[in-house]
Amino acid sequence: MNLFNLFINGALDHLKEETDSRTVSTDLLARLQEEHQALSSGYADAEPINYQTLERRLAYAMFYAPKHAYVWREYGRQEWNDRQVLRLNSFGTGPGSEIIGLAEHLRPGGLRRVEAVCLEREDSWRNLAHRVFQRYQEETGVEMNVLWVTDSSYFRRNQHLVGSFVLSELARESLLSQFRAEMVKRIGPARGTFIDGTAVNVVTGKCLLSSMAGQNWYDHFGARGWLCKDDINTAWSACNVKVCGHVLPAEPNICAFKYNFR
Ligand SMILES: C[S@@+](CC[C@H](N)C(=O)[O-])C[C@H]1O[C@@H](n2cnc3c(N)ncnc32)[C@H](O)[C@@H]1O
């Protein structure tokens, strides 16, 4: 499955739901491209990124989300064994990149159902994510059983927690230690996997996420390296509608942070 097509179509379904039209007019196209640029430069800022406008969420879902899903698929290939049911807690779900990426890795091995609890502070992601999950279920036959929650007390205990490009958000807001303690209380003992940039700009300067994350964290580069640039570029070139995005010049400069919440 081309994951750019999946997320772009999910985003267009959501556009229809919000505006009654699935058409990307010239005016909307310009605004989406502007938002794509703003997101691209925003990741270097020390301020948290907000996803409050529809245009920003659409621009994110049409490029960054599928890109992240391919990164998770590659990570899954190196680390996650086949299973019929994928059970996850997801923190900072956005449009659901990590869930889709891991499901895509597990689908050829017989994945039948995803059971995920999603915690996302920006509630307006909910309907867009739902559209993506709905399309994924229709196109693959994998049952998407997703519970969208407003508080970590709804996370399932002992269930793997995943987060994608959210540790950097927590770091920008000096919330990493608090987050770790909260997760130990809510889901521990459980494992956590987070993919993010290696460093993040915070108000006091540039910080390595691994050094900010505390003793039990470690960064892990997959045995073969990420090796997802070619998959991403091939899918991007082949996708039907290109609204915003670009070819990747190099492998993403990211790492996986793994943690035992205990
Ligand atoms: C960069 S986006 C990542 C979205 C998706 N996981 C992905 O990889 O494409 C980070 C998400 O984390 C959410 N987020 C940031 N801080 C959060 C918090 N303290 N609690 C819940 N969600 C948070 C943001 O609203 C945003 O949707």
The ligand as a MOL file (V3000), in Angstrom:
LIG
                    3D

  0  0  0     0  0            999 V3000
M  V30 BEGIN CTAB
M  V30 COUNTS 27 29 0 0 0
M  V30 BEGIN ATOM
M  V30 1 C 5.0300 15.9870 15.7690 0
M  V30 2 S 3.4070 15.4800 16.1590 0 CHG=1
M  V30 3 C 3.5520 13.7180 15.8670 0
M  V30 4 C 2.2780 13.0990 15.3610 0
M  V30 5 C 2.4300 11.6250 14.9800 0
M  V30 6 N 2.7150 10.8620 16.1700 0
M  V30 7 C 3.5050 11.4430 13.9490 0
M  V30 8 O 4.5820 10.9620 14.2410 0
M  V30 9 O 3.2910 11.8050 12.7930 0 CHG=-1
M  V30 10 C 3.4430 15.5180 17.9330 0
M  V30 11 C 2.0660 15.3320 18.5200 0
M  V30 12 O 2.1670 15.2130 19.9330 0
M  V30 13 C 1.0900 15.9110 20.5260 0
M  V30 14 N 1.5020 16.2750 21.8930 0
M  V30 15 C 2.5080 17.1060 22.2460 0
M  V30 16 N 2.6020 17.1800 23.5960 0
M  V30 17 C 1.6260 16.3800 24.0880 0
M  V30 18 C 1.1950 16.0480 25.4010 0
M  V30 19 N 1.7990 16.5620 26.4820 0
M  V30 20 N 0.1560 15.1960 25.5430 0
M  V30 21 C -0.4590 14.6630 24.4570 0
M  V30 22 N -0.1050 14.9560 23.1860 0
M  V30 23 C 0.9250 15.8050 22.9930 0
M  V30 24 C 0.8920 17.1250 19.6250 0
M  V30 25 O -0.4080 17.6800 19.7400 0
M  V30 26 C 1.1480 16.5140 18.2460 0
M  V30 27 O -0.0340 16.0710 17.6450 0
M  V30 END ATOM
M  V30 BEGIN BOND
M  V30 1 1 1 2
M  V30 2 1 2 3
M  V30 3 1 2 10
M  V30 4 1 3 4
M  V30 5 1 4 5
M  V30 6 1 5 6
M  V30 7 1 5 7
M  V30 8 2 7 8
M  V30 9 1 7 9
M  V30 10 1 10 11
M  V30 11 1 11 12
M  V30 12 1 11 26
M  V30 13 1 12 13
M  V30 14 1 13 14
M  V30 15 1 13 24
M  V30 16 1 14 15
M  V30 17 1 14 23
M  V30 18 2 15 16
M  V30 19 1 16 17
M  V30 20 1 17 18
M  V30 21 2 17 23
M  V30 22 1 18 19
M  V30 23 2 18 20
M  V30 24 1 20 21
M  V30 25 2 21 22
M  V30 26 1 22 23
M  V30 27 1 24 25
M  V30 28 1 24 26
M  V30 29 1 26 27
M  V30 END BOND
M  V30 END CTAB
M  END
